[in-house]
Amino acid sequence: MATEDATRSERIGPHRTQFQQFWHDFRRNRLSLVGGAIIGIAVVAAILAPVLAPHPPAAQYDAPGMSHNPLPPGSTVMIKNENGQVVGSTTVLLGTDNHGRDILSRILFGLRTLLTVSLGVVIFSMIVGVAAGGVAGYYRNSWLDEGIMRFMDILFSFPSLILAIAVVGVLGVGTTKFGSFVIPNILKIVIVIGIGYIPNFARVMRGAVLREMEENYINAAKSIGAGDIQILTQEVAINTIPVIIVQATLYMATAILASAGLSFLGLGLQPPTSSLGLMLSNARSYIYSGQWWFPVFPGIGIMLIILGFNLLGDGLRDALDPRYTEEGRE
């Protein structure tokens, strides 16, 4: 461990702060910059969806002589008032879906929903998994360690999406009620998907804590009378933050895929909520009928977001973990 500390000091150097060294290592990986740019654009687009969307996501438009059919990109559609009278026309850049709704607008709002659900999944699973893994690692080889990790092994034996499908199958689709306690559908989706990611964070955190427990500063903290909770929260946890950040970024990609997949199967977000998974589900019957834009654009959106988080996670791992950086330089 002393060797790793020396290596870290050599990497930072006398003229660079830790942040400057991180940025230096991060930008060496050009693909990570591409991933960061993709995620940055996606986040801004999601936040500004009400401003950037050219039309309301639920508004339905028709072309002259057509009624709620998927219209190709660049089509001109009619704008009607509340009485159904035509008051003007507009252009749908990416076309419309089978209900005459603007695909671009629904992608922007669906992106906001997808990122919100996926971020909730990662935060929920990270909090629970980091807490469980931290306790298990600190009290290694104890009955507490064995109990926590055996329970995590049980959860880990079920694929996260399969586990989510099973739980939703039991609880039902939509809002769930337990007596007077109501769980909104979006919160339920966050929990059922997040349960499957808890073991991943727990295992990573336990391994990181075991490494930190061998450091000299742990013995120094114990020698001055620091308690277990103080050491775990103020000493060990802080030094494991880089590892957790990397894992959270990488798991954002899989959480996005799981969230979209659950909605695609009809078990996640429900209409009229804008969801990229729902858009793909509605577009299935149009794949072979020539309306290629209906499934292609939402699919590209999901693919780019997943790609962006994977590239960003790889770059963060290389920059934050000195072992990867040193191996890459050898």
C-alpha positions as CSV (number, residue, x, y, z in Angstrom):
1,M,0.0,0.0,0.0
2,A,2.9,2.3,0.7
3,T,4.1,1.7,-2.9
4,E,0.6,2.7,-4.2
5,D,0.8,5.9,-2.2
6,A,4.2,6.7,-3.6
7,T,3.0,6.0,-7.1
8,R,0.0,8.3,-6.5
9,S,2.3,11.0,-5.3
10,E,4.6,10.6,-8.3
11,R,1.6,10.8,-10.7
12,I,0.3,14.0,-9.1
13,G,3.8,15.6,-9.1
14,P,4.9,18.7,-7.3
15,H,3.3,21.2,-9.7
16,R,-0.2,19.6,-10.0
17,T,-3.2,19.4,-7.7
18,Q,-5.2,16.2,-7.5
19,F,-7.9,17.8,-9.7
20,Q,-5.3,18.9,-12.3
21,Q,-3.9,15.4,-12.4
22,F,-7.4,13.9,-12.8
23,W,-8.2,16.2,-15.7
24,H,-4.8,15.5,-17.3
25,D,-5.4,11.7,-17.1
26,F,-9.1,12.0,-18.1
27,R,-8.6,14.1,-21.2
28,R,-5.8,11.7,-22.5
29,N,-8.7,9.3,-23.3
30,R,-10.4,11.0,-26.3
31,L,-13.3,8.6,-26.2
32,S,-14.1,9.6,-22.6
33,L,-14.4,13.2,-23.7
34,V,-16.8,12.1,-26.4
35,G,-18.8,10.2,-23.8
36,G,-18.8,13.2,-21.5
37,A,-20.0,15.4,-24.4
38,I,-22.8,13.0,-25.2
39,I,-24.0,12.9,-21.6
40,G,-23.7,16.7,-21.2
41,I,-25.8,17.3,-24.3
42,A,-28.4,14.7,-23.1
43,V,-28.6,16.2,-19.6
44,V,-29.1,19.7,-21.0
45,A,-31.7,18.5,-23.5
46,A,-33.6,16.7,-20.7
47,I,-33.6,19.7,-18.4
48,L,-34.6,22.1,-21.2
49,A,-37.1,19.7,-22.8
50,P,-40.1,22.1,-22.2
51,V,-38.1,24.8,-24.0
52,L,-36.5,22.8,-26.7
53,A,-39.5,20.6,-27.7
54,P,-41.1,22.1,-30.7
55,H,-44.5,20.7,-29.8
56,P,-46.3,19.4,-26.6
57,P,-45.5,15.7,-26.3
58,A,-49.1,14.6,-26.1
59,A,-50.4,16.8,-29.0
60,Q,-51.7,15.0,-32.0
61,Y,-51.3,16.2,-35.5
62,D,-52.7,15.2,-38.9
63,A,-51.5,15.7,-42.4
64,P,-54.1,16.8,-45.0
65,G,-56.1,13.7,-45.9
66,M,-54.5,11.5,-43.2
67,S,-55.6,10.7,-39.7
68,H,-53.0,9.8,-36.9
69,N,-50.8,7.8,-39.2
70,P,-46.9,7.8,-38.7
71,L,-45.7,10.6,-40.9
72,P,-42.1,10.8,-42.2
73,P,-39.5,13.3,-41.1
74,G,-40.1,16.8,-42.4
75,S,-43.8,16.4,-43.0
76,T,-46.2,19.3,-42.8
77,V,-49.0,18.8,-40.3
78,M,-52.2,20.8,-39.5
79,I,-52.6,22.7,-36.2
80,K,-56.2,22.6,-34.9
81,N,-57.9,24.6,-32.2
82,E,-60.1,23.2,-29.5
83,N,-63.0,23.1,-31.8
84,G,-61.1,21.0,-34.4
85,Q,-60.7,23.9,-36.9
86,V,-57.5,24.2,-38.8
87,V,-55.7,27.3,-37.7
88,G,-52.3,26.8,-39.3
89,S,-49.5,24.3,-40.1
90,T,-46.2,23.2,-38.8
91,T,-43.3,20.8,-39.6
92,V,-42.4,17.7,-37.6
93,L,-38.6,17.3,-38.0
94,L,-38.5,13.6,-37.0
95,G,-42.0,12.6,-38.1
96,T,-44.9,11.5,-36.0
97,D,-45.9,8.2,-34.3
98,N,-49.0,6.1,-34.7
99,H,-51.0,8.6,-32.7
100,G,-49.9,11.7,-34.7
101,R,-47.5,12.9,-31.9
102,D,-44.3,14.6,-32.7
103,I,-41.4,12.1,-32.2
104,L,-38.8,14.7,-31.5
105,S,-40.8,16.2,-28.7
106,R,-41.5,12.8,-27.2
107,I,-37.8,11.9,-27.4
108,L,-36.8,15.0,-25.4
109,F,-39.4,14.4,-22.7
110,G,-38.8,10.7,-22.8
111,L,-35.1,11.4,-22.3
112,R,-35.9,13.4,-19.2
113,T,-37.9,10.5,-17.8
114,L,-35.3,7.9,-18.6
115,L,-32.5,9.8,-17.0
116,T,-34.6,10.6,-13.9
117,V,-35.5,6.9,-13.4
118,S,-32.0,5.6,-14.1
119,L,-30.4,8.2,-11.8
120,G,-32.9,7.2,-9.1
121,V,-32.0,3.5,-9.6
122,V,-28.3,4.2,-9.2
123,I,-28.7,6.5,-6.2
124,F,-31.0,4.0,-4.4
125,S,-28.8,1.0,-5.1
126,M,-25.6,2.9,-4.3
127,I,-26.8,4.1,-0.9
128,V,-28.0,0.7,0.2
129,G,-25.1,-1.2,-1.4
130,V,-22.4,1.1,-0.2
131,A,-23.7,1.0,3.4
132,A,-24.0,-2.8,3.4
133,G,-20.6,-3.4,1.7
134,G,-18.9,-0.9,4.0
135,V,-20.2,-2.6,7.1
136,A,-19.3,-6.0,5.7
137,G,-15.8,-5.0,4.8
138,Y,-15.1,-3.2,8.1
139,Y,-16.3,-6.1,10.2
140,R,-14.7,-8.7,7.8
141,N,-14.8,-12.4,8.7
142,S,-17.5,-11.7,11.3
143,W,-21.1,-13.1,11.4
144,L,-22.2,-9.7,10.2
145,D,-20.0,-9.9,7.1
146,E,-21.1,-13.4,6.4
147,G,-24.8,-12.6,6.7
148,I,-24.7,-9.5,4.6
149,M,-22.6,-11.0,1.8
150,R,-24.6,-14.3,1.7
151,F,-27.8,-12.2,1.3
152,M,-26.1,-10.2,-1.5
153,D,-25.1,-13.5,-3.2
154,I,-28.8,-14.5,-3.2
155,L,-29.8,-11.2,-4.8
156,F,-26.9,-11.4,-7.2
157,S,-28.1,-14.8,-8.5
158,F,-31.1,-13.1,-10.1
159,P,-30.5,-10.9,-13.2
160,S,-31.7,-7.4,-12.3
161,L,-34.2,-7.2,-15.2
162,I,-35.7,-10.6,-14.4
163,L,-36.0,-9.8,-10.7
164,A,-37.7,-6.5,-11.6
165,I,-40.2,-8.3,-13.9
166,A,-41.0,-10.8,-11.2
167,V,-41.6,-8.1,-8.6
168,V,-43.7,-6.0,-10.9
169,G,-45.6,-9.1,-11.8
170,V,-46.5,-9.6,-8.1
171,L,-47.2,-5.9,-7.3
172,G,-48.9,-5.1,-10.6
173,V,-48.4,-2.4,-13.1
174,G,-49.0,1.2,-12.1
175,T,-49.5,2.8,-8.7
176,T,-49.3,0.3,-5.8
177,K,-51.2,0.6,-2.6
178,F,-50.5,-1.0,0.8
179,G,-53.4,0.1,2.9
180,S,-53.2,3.9,3.1
181,F,-49.6,3.9,1.8
182,V,-49.4,4.7,-1.9
183,I,-46.2,4.0,-4.0
184,P,-46.2,6.0,-7.2
185,N,-45.3,3.9,-10.3
186,I,-42.1,5.8,-11.0
187,L,-40.8,5.2,-7.4
188,K,-41.8,1.5,-7.6
189,I,-39.8,1.2,-10.9
190,V,-36.8,2.8,-9.2
191,I,-36.9,0.4,-6.3
192,V,-37.6,-2.9,-8.2
193,I,-34.8,-2.2,-10.7
194,G,-32.4,-0.8,-8.0
195,I,-32.7,-3.9,-5.8
196,G,-30.9,-5.9,-8.5
197,Y,-27.9,-3.5,-8.4
198,I,-27.4,-3.4,-4.7
199,P,-25.2,-6.5,-4.6
200,N,-22.9,-5.0,-7.3
201,F,-22.2,-1.9,-5.2
202,A,-21.9,-4.0,-2.0
203,R,-19.2,-6.2,-3.5
204,V,-17.3,-3.3,-4.9
205,M,-17.5,-1.4,-1.6
206,R,-16.5,-4.3,0.5
207,G,-13.4,-4.9,-1.7
208,A,-12.5,-1.2,-1.5
209,V,-12.9,-1.2,2.3
210,L,-10.8,-4.3,2.7
211,R,-8.0,-2.6,0.8
212,E,-8.3,0.6,2.9
213,M,-8.3,-1.3,6.1
214,E,-4.7,-2.3,5.5
215,E,-3.6,1.3,5.4
216,N,-1.6,2.8,8.2
217,Y,-4.0,5.7,8.8
218,I,-6.6,3.1,10.1
219,N,-4.3,2.0,12.9
220,A,-3.5,5.6,13.6
221,A,-7.1,6.5,13.9
222,K,-7.8,3.6,16.2
223,S,-4.8,4.6,18.4
224,I,-6.2,8.0,19.1
225,G,-9.6,6.5,20.2
226,A,-11.7,6.9,17.0
227,G,-14.8,4.8,17.0
228,D,-15.9,2.3,14.3
229,I,-18.5,4.6,12.9
230,Q,-16.1,7.6,12.8
231,I,-13.4,5.5,11.0
232,L,-15.9,4.0,8.6
233,T,-17.7,7.3,7.7
234,Q,-14.9,9.9,8.0
235,E,-11.8,7.9,7.0
236,V,-12.6,4.8,4.9
237,A,-15.7,6.0,3.0
238,I,-14.0,9.2,1.8
239,N,-11.1,7.2,0.3
240,T,-13.5,4.8,-1.6
241,I,-15.4,7.7,-3.3
242,P,-13.4,7.4,-6.6
243,V,-14.3,3.7,-6.9
244,I,-17.9,4.3,-6.2
245,I,-18.1,7.2,-8.7
246,V,-16.7,5.0,-11.5
247,Q,-19.1,2.1,-10.7
248,A,-22.1,4.5,-10.5
249,T,-21.3,5.9,-13.9
250,L,-21.0,2.5,-15.5
251,Y,-24.2,1.2,-13.9
252,M,-26.1,4.2,-15.2
253,A,-25.8,2.6,-18.6
254,T,-27.2,-0.7,-17.5
255,A,-29.9,1.0,-15.5
256,I,-31.0,2.9,-18.6
257,L,-31.2,-0.3,-20.5
258,A,-33.2,-2.0,-17.7
259,S,-35.6,0.9,-17.4
260,A,-36.2,1.1,-21.1
261,G,-36.6,-2.7,-21.3
262,L,-39.2,-2.7,-18.5
263,S,-41.2,-0.1,-20.3
264,F,-40.8,-1.9,-23.6
265,L,-42.4,-4.9,-22.0
266,G,-45.3,-2.9,-20.8
267,L,-44.3,-3.3,-17.1
268,G,-42.6,0.1,-16.5
269,L,-43.8,3.6,-17.2
270,Q,-47.4,3.8,-18.5
271,P,-49.1,6.1,-21.0
272,P,-49.4,9.0,-21.3
273,T,-45.9,9.4,-19.8
274,S,-43.3,10.0,-22.5
275,S,-40.9,7.0,-22.4
276,L,-38.3,5.9,-25.0
277,G,-39.0,2.3,-24.1
278,L,-42.8,2.8,-24.7
279,M,-42.0,4.4,-28.0
280,L,-40.1,1.4,-29.1
281,S,-42.8,-0.9,-27.9
282,N,-45.4,1.0,-29.9
283,A,-43.2,1.0,-33.0
284,R,-42.7,-2.8,-33.1
285,S,-45.6,-3.4,-35.6
286,Y,-44.3,-0.6,-37.9
287,I,-40.7,-2.0,-38.4
288,Y,-41.5,-3.9,-41.5
289,S,-44.2,-1.6,-43.0
290,G,-41.8,1.1,-44.1
291,Q,-42.2,3.6,-41.3
292,W,-38.5,3.3,-40.3
293,W,-38.4,6.6,-38.4
294,F,-40.8,5.5,-35.8
295,P,-38.5,2.9,-34.1
296,V,-35.1,4.2,-35.4
297,F,-35.0,7.6,-33.7
298,P,-35.9,6.4,-30.1
299,G,-33.6,3.5,-30.5
300,I,-30.7,5.8,-31.5
301,G,-31.4,7.9,-28.5
302,I,-31.2,5.0,-26.1
303,M,-28.0,3.7,-27.8
304,L,-26.2,7.0,-27.7
305,I,-27.0,7.5,-24.0
306,I,-25.7,4.0,-23.1
307,L,-22.6,4.5,-25.2
308,G,-22.0,7.9,-23.6
309,F,-22.1,6.5,-20.0
310,N,-19.9,3.6,-20.9
311,L,-17.2,5.8,-22.5
312,L,-17.4,8.3,-19.6
313,G,-17.2,5.5,-17.0
314,D,-14.1,4.0,-18.7
315,G,-12.4,7.4,-18.7
316,L,-13.2,8.1,-15.1
317,R,-11.9,4.6,-14.2
318,D,-8.6,5.3,-15.9
319,A,-8.2,8.8,-14.4
320,L,-9.3,8.0,-10.8
321,D,-7.7,4.5,-10.3
322,P,-3.9,4.9,-10.4
323,R,-3.5,1.2,-11.1
324,Y,-5.2,1.5,-14.5
325,T,-3.3,4.6,-15.4
326,E,0.0,3.2,-14.6
327,E,-0.7,0.0,-16.5
328,G,-1.6,2.1,-19.5
329,R,1.7,4.0,-19.4
330,E,3.8,0.9,-19.1
